[in-house]
Amino acid sequence: MRHRIFCGLSGALAAAMLAVAVPASAADLNIGVSTDNSAMDPHFHNLTPNIMVTAHMFESLVAFDPEQKPGPGLAVSWKTVDPLTWEFELRKGVKWHDGSDFTAEDVKFTMERIPTVPNSPSSFSIYIRQIKEVTVKGTHTIQFKTDAPYPLMPNELAAVPIISKKNGSGATTEDYNSGKAAIGTGPYKLVEWKRGDRVIFEKNTGYWGGVEPWDKVTIRYLTNDAARVAALLAGDVQVIDVVPTADIAKLKQNKDVALATAISNRLIYLHMDQHRQTNSPFVTDKAGKPMEKNPLLDRRVRQAMSKAINREAIVSRVMEGQAIAAGQLLPESFFGTSKNLPVEKYDPEGAKKLLAEAGYPDGFGITLHTPNNRYVNDEQTAQAVAQMLTRIGIATKVDAMPSNIFFSRGSKLEFSFLLAGWGAGSGEVSSPLKSLLGSFDPKKGYGPSNRGRYSNKELDAMIDKALSTVDDVERAALLAKASEMGVRDYGVLPLHYNVNTWGTRAGLTYTPRTDERTLAMSVRPAKN
């Protein structure tokens, strides 16, 4: 597979050497992205491709900088009135794309709408479950009441896009997809969305934050790695994301291209079926017959699977050095991580002993489901994991599919074993803790992406306590302990953290982001 991609790219490189790349207009920007979005409704699916596209139109009360540090957005300031009340002062003079005024009523409407979005595969409710009451105190003042102190309110609200009450009342997801309700406050207005092909924006000349340099932005979905790089080299697009790891060295030598790199907040991990006592759908004996007992419920089996994986080999060979082996839910530089969770040591012999102790000396069979167009080298990573597990006796098949199918099926709990990724939208470790390891509880907003249905009541209580602890040092310690509890119980198997690379044409710069978003707002003409 890699050889075919490399040969195709070599042809693209040769052709591009003969071309002079000039944008259609100096004020037009064309971006090639690796994954398409599934909706223009900013609350439909808490998924990075959706978030980064809709972020051109919709903004949050709190804005994250490229390193996910919070600052003013649609709110200019915030404070705690008492331990259970947060008050936000909203930015005055902000207009929606239709010219109407942004007010506190829009914020209240947003908070009420999010839990009601039908068929959401992963709800934004996880960010607002702590809010029990919303009170409009004035045209540009709003208060949020909670049942317990909630110090992470600004971080959580940075992940919540605010929508217009006027245009959103009664609007469906399809109304946003068609553009009818896609009226935001952001720097760009929606012109057209062709599902699976492209989205076109035009500059919002009335934007409160200053006018963008690009009159027109076209985001093209170029899911094939070779085609995406070829489009950059030919000048058909001026920016691409997810530069293929195999091509980074060559592109560094190309004077017509500039690369920008950042460690991301995204963990690539494995989830296992831990809720079916019997008849997990893709677990078999060595002869391929369905196995009645679910071996994944045994911690020793999960630990054996973890020990069988050579994470450093995946980083060096599959990811070609463009990743960092993971021992926990976020890199140590993020708030609330632990210093006591080293990367699991590769120990295939120890893995075999654990399998024997668990009653599976000959192993068993399993299928690993994975997307093949969502994460950097996702299918290749799954294939490497499958080979490593097979070597210790767990005969592993890989079933790869497009991400839209994968997430739909995964959310219905159709898989026994899956590879996925999670980016911490709040910029700290409570995000993956709540989403991936918290017991599935829609009322609390825990476990929306816990597709293995791992459940640990002691861990849930630790997360609850951390999220109501005001002191930063104490809260960080509680989050670290919760991480240790979940990872050491093998609720998920961390594999690696992404290192993301963007490519631009010479004459442009891209400011890389830990949240992996590819934004026109991060592209600027290079200064001479």
N, C-alpha and C positions, 0 to 999 in steps of 0.2 A: 504493500500500500504506500509506504513512504517513498519507495523508489519511483513509483508512477507519478506521485505528486511532484517529486523533485525534478523529474524529466520534463513535466509539463511546465514547471516554473522556469526551467532553463530556457525553453523556447520563448516564454514571455519576456525574460530578461533580455534575450537577444533582440527581440522585436522592439522592445522599449528603448534600447540603446540608439535606435535609428530615429526615434520620434522626439519632437520638442513639445513638451507638455505645457499647454496654455489653457487656463480655465475658460469656460464659455464667456464669462464676464468677470472682471476683477472683483465684483461685489457678489458673485455667486460662489457658493461652497458646496462641494459634493463629497459626501462621506460614505464609505463602504463599511458596513458592519457585518459581523459574522452570524448574528442571530436575529430573526425577525420578531416583532412584538405581536401579541395575540389580541390586543385591544387598545383603543385610544381612551377608554374609560380609566381614569387614574386610580380608581379604587377596585378594579375588577380582579387583578391578580398581582400579588406582591412578588414580582419577578423582575430581575434587573433589566432585561430588554424592554419591558413595558415601562418601568420607572424612568429609564433614561430617555425614552422617546417623549413621554408625556411631560417630562421636566422642562422641555422647551416651551410649553404652554402654561403649566400649572406650577405654582410655588407653595412653599410651606411657611408657617409662622417663623420657624427657626431655620436658618440656612447653614449647611455644612460647607467648610472650605475643602480644598482638595485632600486634606489629611483627616477629614471628618471632625474637625473642631467646630463647635456650634457658635453661631453669631447671628446678628439681626437678619431677618428676612421680611416677611409681611408684618412681623412684630418688631418694634424697635427696642423694646425692653420687657422684662418680666421679673416678678418677685413673688415671694410667698407672703401672703397677708396673715396667715396663721398656719400651723402645721398641716392643715388639710385643705388649704386654698391657695391656688396659684392665680396670679393676675397678670394678664398680658396687655400691654399697650400697643395698639395696632398702628401701622404706618398710615399717615394721612396723605390724601392726594393720589392714591393708587386707583387706577381705572381698570375695569375689565375690558377685554378686547372689543366689546360692543359700546364702550364709552360710559357705561354705568359705574357708579361708585362702589368700591370695595368697603364693606363695613363688618362689624362684629356679627351681624345676622348671617352673613355668609359662612363665618366660622362655625357658628352654632348649627347651621344647616348641614355643613360638612360632617360634623361629629355625629349627627343623627342619621345621616345617610349611609355611612360606611358599614354598619352592621347589617344593613338591609339589602345589600347588593346580591342579587340572585346568582347562584351557581359559581360563586367565587372559589377558584381552586386553592387559594391561599389568601385569607382575608387580611386587610389592613387593621382589623379589629385588635390585633395583638398590640398595637401601639396606643390604643385609647381605652382599653378595658378598665384601666384604673380610674377613669373619669366617671363619676356617678351623677354629676349635675353640671350643666353648663348655664351660666347666667350672663346675659348681656347687661353690662353696667353703664353703657354709653355707646355712642356711634362707633367709637374706636377703642373701647375697653371691654374685655371679656374675662370672666373668672371660671376656673375649673375646680370643682370640689371632688375630693377623693375620700375613701373610707379610712385610709391610713396615709401617713406621710409618704410622698412619692418624689424623691429627689431627682429622678431621671426624666421628669416631665419635659424639659426642653429638648433633650436628646430624642425622646420618643416622638415629639411633635415635629421634629425635623424630617421625619419620614412620612408625614401626613400631608398630601397635596390638598390645598383648599380650593373648593369649587364655588361657583356662583349660584346663589339661591334662586335668582331670577331665571337663569337658564337651566338649572338642574332640577327644579321642582317637577316631579313627575317624569323626568327623563330616564330612559333605559340605557343599558350599555350600548345598544345599537344606535341610540341617538348620539352618543359620543363617537362611536365608530364612523358614523356618517358625517360627522362634523357639526351637526345641528346644535348639540349641547357642548361642544368642545371649545368653550369660551373661557379663557384663563386670564391671568394677570401677567404672564411671563413675557420674555423678550421676543417670542415668535408666535405667529398665528398659523393655524392649520389651513392649508390650501387643499390638500388632497392626500388620501391614504389609499394605496392599492395594496391590499393584503398580500403578503408574500413577495412583493416587488419593490415598493418604495413608499416613502412619505415625503411630502413637500411642505415646507414652511415658508412664510414670508415675514420680513422684519416688522415688529410692532413699533411703529414710530412714536407711539405715546408711552413707551415703557418707562416706568418710574426710575429704573436703575441706569438709564442712559441708553442711547441707541447703539445697537450692535453694528459691527462693520459689514455684515453680510446681508444683502437685500433679499436673497433667496437661499434657502438651505434645502438640499435634497439628500435624504438618507436612503441609500440603496442597500438592499439585503443581498449580500454576496456571501453565501454560506460556504462555498467551495474555497478552500485556502488558496489554491493556485490562481483562481479567477480573481480573488480579492487583491492579491499582490500584483498580478498582471495589470489590473485596473489602476492601481497606484502608479506603477512604473510607466504606464502609457499616458497618465494624466487624466484618465476618465474620472477618477476621484482624486481629491487632494489629501484625504485623510483615510486611514483604515485602522480598525482595532484588531486585537488578537492576531498580531503578526505571527505567522507560523514559526515555531521554535527552530525548525530545520533551515529557515531562510534568514535568520537574524544575522549570522556572520557575514553572509554575502551582502545583505542590505547595508550593513555598516560600512562597506567599502564603496557604496554607490553615492557619488557626490550629489545626485539629484534627490536624495532621500535623507530624512532625518528621523531618528528613533527616540522615543521617550518611554521610560520604564519606571514602574512603581510596584512595590510589594502590595498585594491587595488584602482586603479583609475577608476574602473568600476561602473557606475550607472545602476541600474535596474530601468526601467521606463515604463510608459504607453504612447502610442501614440494614438491619436484619429483622425478620418477623419474630416479634416477641410477645404476640398476643394470642395466637392460635395454639391451643394446647395440642391439637392433633390436626393432621391433614393440611399442613402448610402446602400451598398449591404447587410449588416448584422444588420440593425436597423429595428425593427418591433414595432407594437403596442402590447398591452398586450395580444391580441388574437393571436399573431404570424403572422399577416399580414404585408407585407412590408409597411413602413411608407414613405410617399412622402417627407415630410419636414425632414431635417437633424437636429436633436436637438443638435448635438455636435458643431454646429456653434455658439451656445449661450454660452457666457462665464459663465453665471450662472449655466448652466448644468455641464460644465466642473469643476467649483468650487465645485458644489454639489458632484460630483464623487470623488473629492479629499478629501473633508471633510468626506465622507463615509468610507474612508480607514483608518484602525487602523494600522499604520505602526509599532508602537512599538510591537503590538501583532504579526505581521508577523515576526519581528526580533526575538522575544522570543520563539514563538511557531513553526513557519515554519522553520526559519533559526537556531533555537536552540542557539541563542546568537551569531552566527557567521556572523553577519552583523551589519551595523549601519544605523538607520533610516535616510532618506535623505530629506532635504528641498531645495536642489539646485543641480547643475549639477556635482559638485565634492566636496569631503570633504574640509573643511576650510583650511587645511594645504597646498593646492595647490595654485599656483599663479593665481590671478585674481578672486578668489571667494569672495562672499559677507558675511558680518557679519550681514546682515539684513534680512536673509531668514531662519527663524526657520522652523522646521518640522511642517507641517500642523497639526493643532489640530484635533483630532478625534471628530467629532460633527455630529452624524447622524440626530439629530433633526434639526440642522441648515441646513443640506443637504436637508432634506425634504421640508423645507420652501423655499429654493432656487429653487427647482424643481417646486414648486407650483407657485412661482413668474414668472418662465419662461414659464408657461402654461402647465406643465406636472404634475399636482397634483397626478395622478395615475401612473406616471412613464412611462416606455416603455420597450421594449425588446432589447437585444444586444448580440452579440457573441464576446467573447474575444479569440483571436488567440494567441497561444504561442508555442515556441519550447518546446520539452520535453527532450532534451539531450544536451542543449547548456550551460545553466547557472545552478549554484547550486540551486537545488530545484525549477526549473523554473515552471514546471507544478503545483507543490503544491502551489507556490506563486499565480499563476493565479487562482487556485481554491479558495484560501482564499479571493482574491479580489472579485471574482464573488459572493461569499456568502455575503460579506459586502455590495456590491452594490444591491444585491437582497433584502436585509433588508430595503433599503430606497425606494424600488419600481422599481428599474431598474433590471428587470429579466435578469440575465446574465448567458449565457451558455459558456462553455469552449471548444475550439477545439484545442487540442494539437497535434503536429506533429514533425517529425524529422527536425533538423535545416536546412538541405539542401533544403527541400521542403518549409519550413517556409520562409526562406530568398528569395527564388525565387519568391514565390507568393507575399510576402510583398513588394518586389521591383517593382512588377507590380501593386501595389496599389489595391490589391484584397480585403483587409480587412477594416473594419470600426473601429476596436479597437484592439490593439495588445500590447503584453508585449515583451520587448527586452532589450538589454543592450548596453552600449557604454563605451569603454575604451579610455581615452584621450591619443592618440598616441604621442602628443607633450608634454605631462606632464603639461599642463595648460588649463585654462577654454575656450580659444578660440576654442579648438578642438570640444567639444560638442556643443558650441554655433553655429559654422559654420555648423556642420553636422546635428544637430537635430532641430535647431530652425531657421537657416538661410533660407530665401526663396529659393526654388529650382531654381538653376541657374547654369547649367553646365559650362557656360562660366566663371563664377566667381569661380566655385568650391564650391558653397554653397549648402547645403541641400542634399547631396548624400544619406544620411540615414534618411531624413525627410519624413518618410513614411505616415505621416498624412498631409503633405503639408501645415503645419502651415506657415503663411506669415505675416510679420509685417515690413513694409518698414522703420519705425523709428528704429526698432531693427537692421535691416540690416545696416543702416547708422551708428549706434553706433558701430557695429562690425568693419565696414570699418575704422572708425576713430581710434578705439583702435589699429588695426593692423598696422596703419601708424604712431603711436605715439612712439617716441624713448624713452622718459623718462619712466622708469619702474614704478614709483609711479603713474604717470598720466595714463599710460596704464592699470595698475591694477585696478584703480578706474573706468575707462571706461568699462572694462570687467565686473566688479562687477555690474555696473548699467545696462548693457545689460542683465546680468543674472537675475537681479531683474525684468526687464521689461518682459522677456519671461516667467519666472516662475509665476509671478503674473497674467499674462494673461492666464496661464494654457495651454501654447503651448505644454508642456508635463507634465505628472504627475510623479515627482520623487518618488521612493519607498524606495530603500536602496542602500547602497554601500556594495560591497562584502568584506568580510574578508576571505582571501584564506589560505588554509592549504595544505602543501605538506607532504607526508610521505616518509621516507627512511628506509632502513635496517640499523641496528646498524653497525657502522664502516664507514658510509658515512654521509656527511653533505650536506644540500641544502641551498643556499642563496636565501631567498624569494624575490620576485620582485613585485613592485607596478603595473607593467604592465601585471601581471598574466602569463607571459611566463614561460613555463617549458622547460628548456634548459639543455642539457648535459654539457654546459660550466659552469653551476652553481652548478654542482655536483662534489664533491671532496672527496677523502678518508679522514676520520677524523684523526686529529692529536692525538697521544697518550698523 
